[in-house]
């Protein structure tokens, strides 16, 4: 009864202090947001490169190149906008990643085998996207050059046909077609089958496939930052135990019909509840940001066991320190170090091999790995059983140990 | 109602409370008067079951607090020396929480909260967060929390420290009202005037020991039913102090380089005969004040020092 009253009071204190409570959530959310913005945002694979095409040639070949940006796969990646001279002004204003300039006579020169140039103007304020365009155009230019070498005669013939005022004769077209066909026949053994093929696979869960969603950077960073967030929430909730001791509130509380066990039971319950509720907030924010966390039972179990582990860890640390200031310093160090080692900031797979065994010794690791299994690898409850056991058992042991140490301190008169 | 018998508590080599015993009857206001560090708070912490004594016994009603803590604590109201309230909650939130610890709920809790807030003059600030309160208002809320569940025994540990005279007056009034309603009150203070005004019986405590217990009249009789002369001057010369000691019908309670406190014996020659002896020029007296016998003189006569020392 008293334990529940203490739980109710602690939750009320968060409710009465919305700004303080919001700030507790703000830090991990801002960090996750910054990561998401820096590494791609949360809009799936809809990164689009805007390219301005200044086509002064307006010929068949230039229209063919222009059309290359309209294929069903590339239309998600590139937005090709036909422009005139004003394209240069648009580039000055930074309105596109790059401008491609096809000069007058480009097609004719190409067909005649004369040197010609494709101009690329890059946006200096962007780092990666203009390079993509630049490299793409370079590859295209090499392809065109090679084609010009191989099909020199046929291209020259095409140029002649194009310059004639009348519609090409059937015989001339057939002759051209046969020439191209022979060349391709000769090349076939060099071109097909390709020795190396590229197979691109997007990591998506079933749900995302169904929704047509794609890569979401937040799915990689939010779980880690949520864990950091709940560790800081647990720190804030356990700090109250020290504050109660230092301010005389605990002494006053123990003058009421409240035993030390009641008090510690209430505080453990309250730290766990605050941490779990905090996790739930991150969970809902993640859903709002388009993250598919995985099967509900699995994610809720992992959330609760992670909250228990966080509460247990923080209660134990706070039981060992002598003052609120000591507690704040020590817990902040432990939270940051275990978050870094446990993969909350960066995936454990990216860490040096000597750190990996140390990483597995942190509770953060078991939590982040569990979320990765659910979100990234599309696993279910059965795949995270070990994570759940480790987090729950460790959480309970740490919490019990912390509560016993605190009880001893309180009964010895250290209140 | 309260029976304290042979309480002892040490912290390392420091003996904080040394064989303290006293009894408080039902409805009585009992004062524990002593300077800071005398052992008042340690005594009250042991009485309310927060600090385990090294020895001795505390019985409230007919129950030992250390044997039946929850039952006894249900009848106790404690107002600690520290302002023990949650500053980020409202006054009403604090009282609701406190009341729920004593099993109060629903309409009863609400009416008790309203009643208590009105009693200490905080009903118009019930919904404000405590961090916006003045020190005096926080003290009144602290008192409110101790009274909410209508305790049979109220323990107050220096409840008026650091507050303005109006808030102090309000608190003392509430304590009188509560006692008039039959609640037994144990009140610790180092303010002599508070103990004099408020308490039916007073125990004087110093260095962890009870020096004496009695009503105000009984205690002042200890000082010899005599007036007290407080003289200031230059008493650095031991010869002058010896002359003070040799005065007829006078007992020197305290004498240092600047101040001497003399008790004029009731059965002696009297104040009018003593004054001319004190005011002789070669004694170097600058100023004389005459005091009626009070707890200050009792304390001086028992300890050789003033209460504020």
Interface residues (C-beta under 8 A of the other chain):
Chain A: X1 X2 X5 X8 X9 X12 X13 X16 X17 X20 X247 X248 X249 X251 X252 X253 X254 X255 X256 X257 X258 X259 X411 X413 X415
Chain B: X45 X48 X49 X50 X51 X52 X69 X70 X71 X73 X74 X76 X78 X80 X81 X82 X84 X85 X86 X88 X89 X90 X93 X97 X98 X100 X101 X102 X103 X129 X145 X155
